[in-house]
Amino acid sequence: MGLFNFWKKSGKKLASEPTADSLKKEVEDLGLDTKGAEITVDGDVVKVSGGSLSAEEREKVILAVGNVEGVASVEDEAATDA
C-alpha cells in the first residue's frame, strides 16, 4: 500500500469533478487496462484496489488518475502479480 500526492489544481481538466467512472474512462482512453482493479473516489482522494496489475501497470494507473485536476492523492491498495 502506498499514498501518492498530486497537485490538486493541475492536471487534465474533465467536464466535471472526478468520479470513479470518469477516471476509469480516462485510464482506458490512455490505452491502459485496470485488469479488474477498482477505482473509487472520496472527495479529492482516489483509491485503487484489487485487480491483477503488475507493478508497472499499477504505477501507470496511479499516474493516470493522479494527473487529473481535482485529485489530491491516490491510495494504492492494488494487488500485484510481480
N, C-alpha and C positions, 0 to 999 in steps of 0.2 A: 504494500500500500504506500502511496505517496501523495503529496499535496503539491500542486504546481500553481504558482501565482502568475497572473497576467495583468496587463494594464487594461482596466475595465472600459476606458473611454476610447480605446483604439481597436483596430481590427476591422474585419469585414462587417459592414452595416447590413443587417437584414431588414425586411419590411416592418418587423415588429420586434418586441422583446424576444430573446432566445427562448425557445421551447424545445422539449425533447424531440418532437417531430421535425422542427426546422433545423436542429443541429444534426439529426440523422440524415436529413436531406443534404446538408452541407457536406458531410462526410462522403456520402455517395457521389455528389457532384464532383468531388475531388478524385474520384476513382478508387476510393478506399472501401474495404469491406470490414464491417464490425464483427463478423463471424459470431453472431449471436450475443455480443456484448450489449448490455442495457445502458442507455444514456438517460439519466434523469436530471431534472433541473429544480433547484430550490433557491429562488431568488437569483443571486448572481453566482451561485456555486453549482457546478456541474459534476455529477458523479458518473464514472464509467466503471461498470462492474460486470462480472461474469464473462461468458464467451470463451473462445479458444484462440486468443490473439498471441502471436509471438511478441517478444519484447519490442522489435522494430515496428510491427503493426500497431501495438499499443501506444508507442510514442507518437506515431503519425496521427492516430485518432485524437490523442490528448492535445497535440498541437493544432489540429484542425478545429476542434471545438473551442480551444482556448483563445484562438485568434479570431474570435467573433466579438464584435462590440457588445458590451453588456455582461460579458463573462469575466469575473474577477479571479476565480480559481477553479481548478479541476482536481477532484479527488479520484485517485487511481485505485480501484479495487478489482481490476480485471485479472482473471487467472491467465497464466502464460503457458505456452507449450514449451518454451525454451528451458 
